[in-house]
Amino acid sequence: MVMMNTVVDTVRKMDIEQLKIVADEIKLRRTLLGNQLTRSLIVGDTVSFQGRGGVTEQGTVTKINRKTVIVKTVHSTWKVPASMLTPSWATA
């Protein structure tokens, strides 16, 4: 938590050009993590994610696209970016 506070304090002191660089790096990192997760998932895996309104949804992977994963929950089917998913085996 101390490291996070340091990061937040540093970001607050940045100018616009420095913020653009940091934002680009964050986007690249999120893309990398999403791609790694997508490669580790298979159809039939159980995953969870934050749905609309902050409700945690849990469902089964039915299809894996290049950028998104189709997840079937009890109530509906969702098209979710891989970076928003948490596999059930990651929380066990």
C-alpha positions in Angstrom: 0.0 0.0 0.0 2.9 2.3 0.7 4.1 1.8 -2.9 0.7 2.7 -4.2 0.6 5.9 -2.2 4.0 6.8 -3.6 2.7 6.2 -7.2 -0.4 8.3 -6.6 1.7 11.1 -5.2 4.0 11.0 -8.1 1.2 11.0 -10.6 -0.4 14.1 -9.0 2.9 16.0 -9.6 3.2 15.1 -13.3 2.6 17.4 -16.2 0.4 16.5 -19.2 3.2 15.0 -21.3 4.3 12.7 -18.4 0.7 11.7 -17.8 0.4 10.7 -21.5 3.4 8.5 -21.2 2.1 6.8 -18.1 -1.3 6.3 -19.6 0.2 4.6 -22.7 2.3 2.3 -20.5 -0.8 1.4 -18.5 -2.7 0.6 -21.7 0.1 -1.6 -22.9 0.3 -3.5 -19.6 -3.5 -4.1 -19.5 -3.3 -5.4 -23.1 -0.5 -7.7 -22.2 -2.2 -9.1 -19.2 -5.5 -9.5 -21.1 -3.7 -11.4 -23.9 -2.0 -13.7 -21.4 -5.3 -14.5 -19.7 -7.0 -15.1 -23.1 -4.3 -17.6 -24.0 -4.8 -19.4 -20.6 -8.6 -19.8 -20.9 -10.4 -22.6 -22.6 -14.1 -23.0 -23.4 -15.9 -24.4 -20.3 -13.7 -22.5 -17.8 -15.6 -20.8 -14.9 -14.8 -17.1 -14.6 -16.1 -14.1 -12.7 -16.2 -10.3 -13.5 -17.7 -7.1 -12.3 -21.0 -6.6 -14.2 -23.0 -3.4 -14.6 -23.7 -1.8 -11.2 -20.7 -3.4 -9.6 -22.3 -6.7 -9.2 -20.0 -9.7 -9.4 -21.1 -12.1 -12.1 -20.0 -15.7 -12.5 -20.3 -17.7 -15.6 -18.8 -20.2 -18.1 -16.7 -19.3 -21.1 -18.5 -20.3 -24.3 -16.3 -18.6 -26.9 -12.9 -16.9 -26.9 -12.4 -14.0 -29.4 -9.3 -12.1 -30.1 -10.2 -9.2 -27.7 -13.2 -10.4 -25.8 -14.5 -13.6 -24.2 -18.2 -14.6 -24.3 -19.4 -15.6 -20.9 -22.7 -17.3 -20.2 -24.2 -16.5 -16.8 -27.4 -17.7 -15.2 -29.3 -14.7 -16.5 -27.6 -13.7 -19.8 -24.6 -13.9 -22.1 -21.9 -11.2 -21.8 -19.1 -10.1 -24.1 -16.3 -9.2 -21.7 -12.8 -7.9 -22.3 -10.3 -10.6 -21.1 -8.6 -8.1 -18.8 -11.8 -7.8 -16.7 -12.1 -11.6 -16.1 -10.9 -13.5 -13.1 -10.7 -17.3 -13.7 -12.0 -19.5 -10.9 -8.7 -21.3 -10.7 -6.9 -18.0 -9.9 -9.0 -17.5 -6.7 -8.9 -21.0 -5.4 
